[in-house]
Amino acid sequence: MQPAGSARVAGVVLAAGEGSRLGQPKALVEIAGEPLVQRAAALLRDGGAAPIVVVTGAVSVDLPGVLAVHNPGWRSGMGSSLAAGLATVPDSSEAAVIALVDQPLIGPEAIRRLIAAHAAGASVAVAAYGGAPRNPVLLSREHWPAVLKLAVGDAGARPFLRAYPDLVTLVECGDTGSPEDLDTRADLERLAGLVRPRGAPVAGLGGQPVTSPDQD
C-alpha cells in the first residue's frame, strides 16, 4: 500500500507476447509453482504500486485485483502493449512502473526504490544492476506522450530513455535481485533453479542469495 497523501504510482505488466522462442506464451509459464504473470503482478503490488494493469495478447489472463486489458495489436510488438497499458492507468495515477512478465528474479524492493526516487523528485527512474540500466522503469505521466511517440514496433520505453538521458535517474537495485530474462527453454530450466516461492530468498546478480522484500 502506498502511504496516505503520497503520489499514486500504478504498475503495468507487459504480458502480451506469444513466447515464440520459448514455445508458449510466457504469461502462463509456471515457475516456483506460480504463473509468471501472477508473479509479476505481485511484484508490483508488493513493491507499493497500485492499481496493477496487466496487458494481455496471445492469451487471456484472469487475475483477481488487477485491471486486465487486451492489446489487439500485440503482434506488432511491445510498443502497442505499452500504449494499451498506459491508456488503462486511471487518471488519478501520476506515474507508472513498467515491468516485463519474463524477469522473475526482480524483487519488489526495486519497485519500492523507484517509487521512492519518484517521491524525491525523479520523473523518470530506471532500475540499474551493477550500474547498467535495465528494468523496471518508472515514468511520470507528463512523459507518456513522448514515450509512446518513440515506442514503435518492439521498442518500449528504451528509445525515449536514450533520447532524453538527462531526465533519467538510475536507481541501483543490484542487491535486490536480477533482471535476467526468460526467453528460451534453457532459460526456464536455469531460472527454475534460482527462483524461489515468494517467502524465500532469491538469487542476486553474483549468484549469492539476497532476501527479496516480497518475502517479509
N, C-alpha and C positions, 0 to 999 in steps of 0.2 A: 504494500500500500504506500502511496505517496503521502508525505506529510501534509497536514492541513495547511492551506494557504500557499503550497508550492505550485510551480508551473506544472500543468498536466502534460506528461510525455507519453505518447502512445507507443505501442510496439507493433511492428509489421513483420510477419514471417513470409518470405517468398518461398512458396512450396508448389509451384505450378508445373515444373518440368516432368518429362516422362522418364528421365534417367536412362537415356539410350546406352551409355557406356556401362551402366550397372545392370541393365536388362530388366528394370522395373522402376516405377515411379518412386523416387526417394522418400516422399512424404509418408508412405506406408511401410517402409522398411523398419523392422523391429531390431533394436539394439539394446542390450541390457533389459530386455523384456518390455520395451516401450517403443511405439512408433516414433520415428524421427520428428514428425510434425507435432506430436504431443510434447515431446521433449523440448522442442524449440519454443513452443508457446509457453511452457512452464519456465523456461529460461528467462524470457522477457517478463513474465508475471512475477517471478521470484526476485528479479532484479529491480522491480519497482515501476515498471511500465504499465499503463492502463489507459484505455482498453487495449486488447490484443486483437489485431486484424491478421487473418490468415488468407493468403491469396492462393487459390487452387487453380488447376487447369486440367492436366491429364487425368486426374482422378478427383472425385469429390471427397471432402473431409467433413466429418461431423464431430466436433469437439464442443463440450459444454463451456459456456462462458467466454466464447470468442466470437468475433464478427468475421464470418467466412464470406469471401467474395470470389466469384468465379471470373477468371480472366479468359474471355472467349478467344483472345488473340495470343494465347500462351505460346503457341508455336513460333511466334515472331521473336521470342527471347525475353530476357529479364527486364528490359526497359518497359514493356507493356505491363508486366506484373507489378513493377514499382509504381507505375501510374495508377493502376487499379487499386493498389493498397493505400496509397496516399489519398486517393479520392474518397476512400471509405472512412478514413480517420475523421472523427467528429470535429466540428468547428471549434469546440472548446479546448482541443489539444494544441499547444503551442509548438510542439516538436514531435518527432517520431524517431524511434530507434529501429533501424532496419537490420534484420537478422536473416541469414540463409538457413534453409532446412537441413543442409548437409554438413554442418560443423558441430558434431555432438560433444566435442571436448571443450567448447567455450562454456565458461561458468558465469552465473548471474552476477558475481562481483564486478565483471566487466560492464554489465549494464548499469549497475549502481554507480560506477565511476564515470561513465558517460553522462548520466543524469546529473551527477554532482558537478561535472565540468560545465554543463549547460546552466545549472543554477548559479554557478560562479561567473557566468557571462559568455561562455563559448556558444556560438551559433551553429558551428559545425564541429563535431567531436568524433574522432576516429580511434578505435581501439588499436593499439600497437603491441607487437610482441617482439621483444628484443630490439625495439626501435623501429621495426618495419610495420607500416600501416596495413591493416587487414580489415577484419570485421569483428563486431558490428559497427555501424555508423549511425551517429545521431545527426539529424538535420532539422534545423528550426524552420518553421512554416514559411518564413519570408523567402527562403531559398528554393522552395519546392518548384516554382515555375522554371527557374533556371536549370535546376537539376533535371527536370523532365524534358526540357528542350534538348539537352545533350544525351539523354538516355535513349539511344536508338539501337534497335536490334537487341543483341545480347549484352549490351552495355547497361550497367545500372548507374550508380552514383559516381563511379570512378572517373568518367570524363570531366564531370563538374569539379571533383576534388583536384584533379590535375590542372584544370583551367584556373582555379582560384585557390592556390596553395596558401595564400596569406590568411584565408578565412579558417583554415584547418587547425584545430587544436588536437595534437596527438596525446592520447591517454594511455600510458603504459599499463598493460594487462598481462604481461608475460608470466607473472606469478599466480594468475588466476585460472589458467587453462591453456588450451592450444587451439589455433584456428585451422587445424588440418581438415581438408575436405574429404568427403566420402564420395568418390566418383566411380569406382570400379569394385568388382567382387573382391579383388585383392585388398583394396582399402577397407572393405567391410570386415574381412577376416582379421586384418591387422587392428583396426579400431575397436572391434568387438572385445579384444583383449585388454584394451585401455579404458573403455567406458565402463563406469560403474553405475548401478542403480542410484537414483537420487537418494542421498542419505549416506553415501560412501565417498571416499577420496577419488579424485580424477587425476590423470597424469598431466604434468606440466610439459613445457617445451623441451626441457632437457631430459625427459623421461622420468623425472622424480615426481612422486605423488605430491599434489597440493590439495588442500581442502577447499572444495567449492562451496560458497555460502548458500547454495540451494539445499545444502545438507546440514544446516544448523539444527 
